Amino acid sequence: MEKEHIAEEEDMKRHIQLAKEKFQSTIEAYQKGRYSVVGDEAIKVVEEAIEAHAAKLGDHLRDHAPRFEFFQKYYGPEKHAKLQSLFSAYTGLGYEGWGGKEKAKWTLKTMFELLEAIEKRAGVVVCESKQLPES
């Protein structure tokens, strides 16, 4: 039992660290005007935070669909809809480059909102400041 708890704790810490790295990359991309990268990275930040929450509970998700199901279960339909919208920004802004700066700004705000919900419920902190950076 103790070994499982230690493994869960280490897994959770690893996902938090990955989320922090991806978060920093997302902010830097926004500041440099690399808006398609914002689309790519923002969803990954949130998914790593979701993985950290799951790891804290001893669960391992490893794919979009289980993460989205987990998120809906713990955060409800309204937040789940926001997560789906963020995923749409990932595909539209990240792959097709639509929306530019305004869509990237919306993407960051949505990422912050979802991270706040995860941090509040799961007690995992990815970023201290939820302030929109200058670009």
N, C-alpha and C positions, 0 to 999 in steps of 0.2 A: 504494500500500500504506500509506504513512504517513497519507494523508488518511482512509482507512478506519479505521485505528487511532484517530485523533483523534475521528472521528465515533462510534465504538464507546465510547470513553472518555466523551465528552460525554453520550451516551445513557444509559450506566450511571450517571453522576453525576445526571442528571435523574431517573431512576427512584429512586435512593437518596433524593434530596431529597423527592420525592413520598411515598415510604414514611415518611420522618421526619415530614412534615406530617400524614399520616394517622395515624401512631402517636400523635402528640401529641393529636390530636383524639379518638382512641379512649380514651386515658387520661383526658382531661378529661371526656368523656362518662360514663365509669365513675364518676369522682369526684362528678359532679353527679347520679348516679342515672338517667341517660339510657341505659338498658340496651339498648333497641332500636338505638340509634346504635352501641353497642359491637358488636352483631351485624353492622351494616352495614359498619363501618369496619375491623374486625379482618381480615376476609378480604382487603380491599383493600390493607392494609399488607403482608400476606404476598405477595399477587400482584405488588405493585410490587417487592418484594425478589426474587421469581422473575424478573421482567422485568430487573432489574439484573444478575442472574447471566447470563441469556440474552444481554443486551447485551454483557457482558464477553466472551462467546464469539462475538459478531458476529451473534447471532440476534435477531429481533423477533417477538414472539408475538401480542400485541394482543387476545387473547380468552381466555375461561375454558378452553375445551377444550385449546388448544395449551399453555397454562400448566400445566395438570394433567398433560398428557403429558410435557412437559419435566421437571416435578417428579418424576414417577414414574421417568423414565429416570435422573436424577441422584441421587435420594434413596431409591429403593427402595419396595417395597410397604407397609412399616409406616408410614413417614412420609407416603406418599401417602394411606393410609387416614385419618391424622390430618388431612390437608388436606381430604379429603372430609367429615370430621366438622365441621371448621371451616366449610365451606361450608353444611352443614346448619344450623349455628348462625346463619349469615347469613340463611338463608331463614326459620327458625323464630323466632329472637329478633328479627331485624331487620324482618321483614315482619309476623309475627303476634304478636310480643311475648311469646312463651311463655318461661317459666323465670325471668324477672326477674333479680335480683341473683346468685343461684347460677349460673345459666346464663352470665351475663355474666362472672363470676369464672372459670368453666371456660374460656370463650372466650378471655379474656386469657392464662390459663396455656397454652393450646394455641397461641395466637399466639406467645408467648415461646418455646415449645419449637421451633416451626417456624423462627422467626427465628434461633435459635441454630444450627440445622442449616445454614441458608443462609449465615449469617455464617462458620461454620467451613469449609464447603466452598468457597464462592465468594469469601470475603474481603471481603464488603461488610457494613458495619456500619450498622444502622438505629438501634439504641438501645444505650446503654451499660448501663443497669440493666434487669434482667429481674425486678425486685421488683414484686409485686402492690401497687398503690397503695391507700391508704386510701380508703374511699368514705363 
